[in-house]
Amino acid sequence: MEDSVHILIVDDDEAIANFLGKMLIKSKDYDYDVAITHTAEDGLHLIEESKFDIVILDVNLPGKSGIEFLKDIKEIDQDIEVIIMTGDAKIETAIDALREGAYDYLQKPFTQEQVSTTIRNAYQKRRLIMEKRELINNLSDVNDQLEKANEMLAEKKALVDKELEKKVEDLTNINLFVKGITPQLDLIKLMNIIPRFLIDLFGFNGAVIITFSGNNFVVHASLSTGGDFNKGDIYSRENPIINKIIKPPLIKEIGQLKDGGLNYVSLPIKSGTRLLGILVLGSKVEEPIKNYGEDLFSTIAGNVALAIQNAVYFENSRKNYLESLYSFLIILETEDLSLREHAERVSNIATKIAKQLNLEDSMITNIRYAALIHDIGRVGSIKASPEDGVKEKIMKIHQNTEKIIKPVSFLSQGLEYIHYMFENFDGSGFPERKAGDDIPIGARILAISNAYDEIYTQLKGKSGKEPGKQDVLAELSPHLGVELDPRLFAILQGIDI
């Protein structure tokens, strides 16, 4: 047998209220449990104290209108279906009631059939809503891990639901984490994004990556650790902090490093049995492993190790390729045997300028690479015409350089710098006549570094002795604002060359 349908009738006309009550009690549609009251105030108390499926109320009640009472009902329980009774023939009254959430309205005088049909439909709607809500709640339980918890569901359902939700969230975040770090093959960028992903996705409060350099341990990346670890910090093997986080090289809680600080967990980053580094995660909770789970920590550490290995492999491959290109400057036919020395000097100057500008590490690396190979186009034979002037020869060498570098995807940023290094600051250069800040900063740095070394070489060739820095700068200054960026000249003045 179905449960009773709980109905509250609110009408100051006792005759109508009692008539409706008797009619519903005798109805064969459902087992109606009917309560009757005659004021909005009493009706509100009943709704607060008991659970009703349907409220039938008159639009005109003493002290408070039926529309105002309707609003109060919906604030208490949005799912209660409300049917308004009105003797007012104005359509605006019905529209106001429906706008405020009434299911339907009954125009007095009404028939028994009208009442029965309206109440039956209202209850069917409410039941469908409740069944839909229950179905949605049940669907959230369809999970493999939840099947194992069904035996304990009666007494631990709330706990299991919470644990399941956490596991699903962790799996989703692990997937996002892996997708975020795996494609990143730039080791410097990878080290910087790993802590950010761990904090943003998993809710850790701090993250640190410590790598090895010789016999020292170096903090390669650190985020939100409140000064416990700082990027660039170097520790010896005997340092108490290192001893605390590395022995043994297993996932373990290491506690707080200072009063009121974060609670840390140490995760080894390993390739097979070889330790690559340490990932240290900070949490405000006292028991990080218990709260986050050792499986989660193991998965994070494993994926970090894999991403670092891939980036290191790519970095080594990139260095090998660059060394192969660079070697062309001395082992293949070339008219100028001093090209390698020139490339090294330009790279040294450009790198120092880029560091003074506090550019990103990856940008500094690309500027250094571009400077080392900016003249690679001199290698091999270049078709030149007797009529070619200096500019034409430079353009052909420049085009040959781009042709050699273009197939190498990881040199794409450096190639952009090389492509625009012969643009002039006043817009008179080539290949696109860019001017001022429209010229990429890396290209402007290459241009002034290359110009400095060319003047240096010319002065040295004329005098046969090492020219002074001020002599080179004096020769360089007429080109400021024309070919070269004056702001970079100011930085060039302040660095050691």
N, C-alpha and C positions, 0 to 999 in steps of 0.2 A: 504493500500500500504506500502511496506517495505521502511525503510529509505535508503537514498542514500549510495552507497559504495564509500568512498573517496579514490582516487588513485592518487599517485604522480609518474610521469614519469621523470627520470633524465637520459638524454643522450645527449652528445655533437653533435650527428648527428641529426640535426633538422628534416630531412626527416623521419627518423625512428620514432622519438619522435612524430611527428605530425600524422604519419600513425597509430601508436598505439592509440593515443588519439581519432582520428576519429572512429577507429574500435570499441573502447570501448563505445563511446557515442551512436553508432548505435546498439550496442548489445542489445538483448532482454533478456539476462540472468538476469541482475539487472539494477537498475537506477544508472549508474556510474557517479560520479562527479570527473572530471579529471583535474589535474593541471600538467603543464609541465615546466620543467626548464632544463638548459643545463650544469650546473656546480654543483659540490658537495657543494660548499659554499652557493649558492642560495638555493639548496635543503635543507640544514641544517637549514637555516633561516625559510623556510616554515614549516618544521616539528616542530620547536620550537614554531611557532605561531599558527599552525592549527593542527587539529586532522586527521590523515590518518589511514586507515585500511591496505592499501597495498602500498608498494613502489617498482616500477620497475626501476632498475638502470643498467647502462652499467658498465662492469667491468673496462673499461679503460676510465677514466674521466680526464680532464685537472686539474693539480694541486694536485689531491688526487685520489688514486685508488679506485675502487668500493669496494674492500675488506675493506679498511680503513674507507670508508664512511659507510659501513655496521656496523662496530663496533660502530661508532658514533650514528647511528640510534638506535641500541640496548641499548646504554647507556641512551638515551632519553626515549624510550618507548620499553620495552622488548617484548610487545605483537604485535607490528607492524610486519606483514608478509612481508618479503623482497624476491623479485624474481630477480635474477641476469641474465643479458643478456651478452653473450660473443660470440665473433667470434673465440676465441682460442679453438682449438680442444683438447688441453691437458686436461686430466682428473684431473690433480692436481689442476687446477683452480677451477673446480666444487667442488672438495673435500674441498679446503680451504674455499669456500663460505659456504658450508653446515656446516662445523665445526664452523664457526663464527655465525651460527644461521640463515642462509638463508633458506627459505622454499623450494625453488627449483631453477633451472637455465634453461634458454632458449638458445639453441645453434643457432646462426645466420647462415644461414637464417632460419626463422621459419615460420610456416603456421599460418593462422588465427585460425584454430581449436586448434593448440597447445597452442596458447596464451589464448584463451577462456577457455580451460580446466584447464590450470595451475592456472589462476586467479580465476576461479570458485572454484576450490579445496582449494586454499589458503584462500579465504574468508570464505568458509564453516568451515575450521579449526579454523579460528579466531572467528567465531560466536559461535562454539561449546565451545571454551575456555571461551569466555565471558559469555555464558549461564551457563556453569558449575560453574563459579565464582559467578554468581548471585544466582544460586541455593544453593550453600554452604552458602552464606550470609543469604539467606532466611531461611534455615534450623536452623540456630542459634537462630531464633526468636520463634521457637516452644517451648513454655513454658507457663504453666498455669498463672503465674503472668503477663506475657506479654499480655495475652488476655485482662486483665483489662485495660491495657494501650493503646490498639489499637485505642480507640476513640480520644486519644490525640497524636497519632503517627505522624500526619502530621507536627505539630508544635514542638513536644517534643521528637521526635524519638531518637535523639542522647543522650538526658538525660535519657530516659527510658532504652536504651541499656546499659548505664553505670550502672544504678541502678540495673538492672537485673543481669548483670555480677557480681556485688558486692554481691548480694544475693546468687547466685549460688556458688560463691567462699566461702561465709560464711557458707553455708550449707555443702559444702564439707569439710571445715576445722573443723566445729563442729563434723562431723562424724569421722574425723581423731582424733580429741581431745578426744572424748568419747572412741573410740577404744584404744587410747593410755593410758588413765588413769584408765579405769574401771578394767582391769585385775590386776592392781598393788595393792596388798593387804598389802604390807609393808608400814606402815604409814610414816616412815622417808623418804623412797624413793619417795613415792607419793608426799609429801610436796615439795620435791626438783624438781620433773619433771613437776609439774603443771606450775610454772612460765616459765620454758623453753619452754613448748608447747605453752603457750599463746603468748610469744614473737615470736617464730619461725613461728607459723601458722597464727596468726592474725595480726602480725605487731605492737603489742604494744611495747613501748620502755622500759617499766619496769613493774615488777610484784612483789607483796608482799602478803604473807599469815600471818595474825596475829591471834593467838589463845589465849585462856584464861588459866591462871594458878593461881588458887585461886582468889585473887582480882586484880591480875595484868594482863596486856596484853603483850604477848610475840611475837616478830617477829620470826616466825618459819622458814620462807624462804624468801629470798629477792634476786632479780636479776636485775641488771642494773638500779638502782634508783639513782645513783650519790651521794650516801651518805645520802639521805633523810631517808632511812630505812636501818638498818644493822641486819643481822641474829643474834639473841640472845639479841637484845635490849629489855628492859623491861620498860613498861609504867604503871603508876598508872591510876586509873579512872579519876583523876583530871587533867591529862596531857592535855594541849591544843590540841595537835595533835589527841589524842584519842577522845576528845570531838568533834573535827572537822569531823572525819571520821565515828563516830558511831551515831551521833544524826542528824536526826532520822535514825533508821536502815533500810534505803531504798537505792536503787540504786540512786546515786546522784553525781554530779560533785563537787569536793572539791577544784579545782584550784591548784595553785602552792604553795608549802611549802616554797620556797625561790625564789628570783629573778633569772630568767633565767633557772629555774628548769622545771621538767616535770609537765604537767597538769594531775591531778589524778581524778579517779572515784572510789568511795567506793561501794563495792558490799557485801551485807550481805550473809553469809553462814549459812543457817537455816535448822533445822530439825523440820518441822511443824512450831510452833510459837517460838521454842527455838533457840536462836542465838548461833551457834557453833563457829563462828569466822568472820573475815572480810577479803575479798579479795580486794586488792587495786591495780588498774591498772594505769600505767602511759603512757602518750602520749605526743608527741611534739606538736600536734595540740591543739588549744585553746578550742575547744568544742568537747571533746571526745564522749559524748552521741550522739550529732548530727551526727558526722562522722561515728561512729560505729553502732549506733542504740541500743535502750533500749532492743529490743527483743534479740539481740545478747548477751548483758550483762546478761539478765535474764536466758538465756539458759546456759551460762557459769557457773553462780553462782549455778544454780540448779544441774548441773552435777558434779561440784566440791563438793557440799554438799553430794550428793549421794555417790561419790567415797570415801570421808572421812568417812562417816558413815560405809560403807562396810569395810574399812581398820580398823577402831576402833573396829568393831564387831569381825573381824578376830583376831586382836591383843588381845582382851579380851578372845576370845576362846583359843588362843595360851597360854596366861598366865594361864588360868584355867587348861589347859592340863599339862603344865609344873609343876604347883603346885601339880597336882595329882601325877605325876611321882615323884616329889621331896618328897612328903609326904611318899612314900614307904620307904624312907631311915630311917624313925623313927617309922612308924606304922605297918610295916610288919616284919616278922622274919628276923633278921640279926645278924651276929656274932659281929658286931662292932657298938655300939650305938653312936660312935662319928663321923659317916660318914657325917652327916648333917653339923657339924661344919667344917669338912675337906672340904666339897664341897663349903661352903660359903667362906672359906679362899682362896681356889684355884681360885674361881670366882673373888674375890676381887683383887688378885694379877694379874691374867690374864687380867682383864679389865683395870687396871692401865698401864700395859705394852702396851696393844693395843692402848690406848689413847696417850701414849708417842710416838708411831710410826705414829700417825696421820692417822690411818686407817679409812676407811669409817664408818659412824655410823652403817650401817646395818651389817658390818663385826664385829664391836665391840659387837653388840647385840648378834650375833651368837656365838662369842667366849664366852661371858658371859653365854649364855644358855648351851653351850657344857660343860663348866667348872662345872656348877651346877649339871649336870646329868652324868658326865663322869664315875662315879662309880655305876650307877644304876644297873649294871650287878651283883652286890653283893647280890641283893634282891632275895629271893627265893632259891631253892635248885640248886646247881651246881654239876654235876657229876664229882667227882674228884677221881683219882687213888692214892693209897698209894705211888706209885713211882713218882708222880708228884713233880717236883721241883718248886721253886718260879716262874720261867719264865712260866712254864706250867700253873700254877694256874692263873697268871696274864692274860695269853692268853685266858683262858676259861672265866674269868670274862669279859674281853674285848669283846669277841665274844657274850656273853650274853647281854652286854650293846647294841651292835649294833643290835642284834635281837629285843630288846625291842623298840629301837628308829626308826628303819628302816621304819615301816609302816606310820610314821608321816611325811608328805611331807614337812611341813614348817621347820622341823629340818634337812633337807637334807644337808645344808651347815655345820651345827654344827656336824652332823654325819661324814662328811668328815674329820673334824679336829680330832674327837675322833678316827676315823679309823687309822689315821697316827701318833697319839701322841706317840706311842712306837717305831717309827722309830728312829734310832740313827743318829746323825749328821755325823758320819763317815761311814754310810751305813751298819752297822752291826745289825740293828734292825729288826723289823717285822711290818707289814706282807709282805712288798714288797722290803725291803732292799733299800729304797730310801735314798739319802744322801744330805746334804747341803741344798741349796735353792730349790732343787726338792721336799723337804718336805714342804707342805703348811705352810705358816707363822702362821696360826691359830693353827696348830698341834704343831709347835715348841713352841709357847707361852704356850699351855696347858702343854707340857712336862716339861718345866722349872718351871712353877708355881706349878705343882703337885710334882715335885722333891723337891722344896724348902719346901713345907708344910710337906712332908713326913719326911725330915731331922729334921725340926722343931719339929714334933711330937715325933720322936725318942729321940732327945736330952732332950725334956721336960720329957719324960718317964723315962729316965735314972737318971736325976738329981732331978726330982720332982719340978723344978722351971722353970720359963719362960726363955728360952734361948735368948741371944742377937742376933740381926740381923747379926753382923759380925761373930759370932760363926757358924751360919747356912751357911753363904756364904763361910766360910773357908772349911766346909765339902762338899759344893757343887762344889767348884772350880776344884777338880780333874776330874770331869766329863765333863768339858768344852772341846769342840772339839771332844769328844768321843760320849757321849749320847746327849749332849746339845749344843745349838748354843751360841758361846762365845759373839756374839753381843748383844743377849738378856740379858746375864749376866750383861753386862755393864749398860743396862737400869735398870735392877733389883737393881743394887747397888744404883741408884739415886732416887728411889721412896720410899715413906713412906709405911711401911707395919705394 
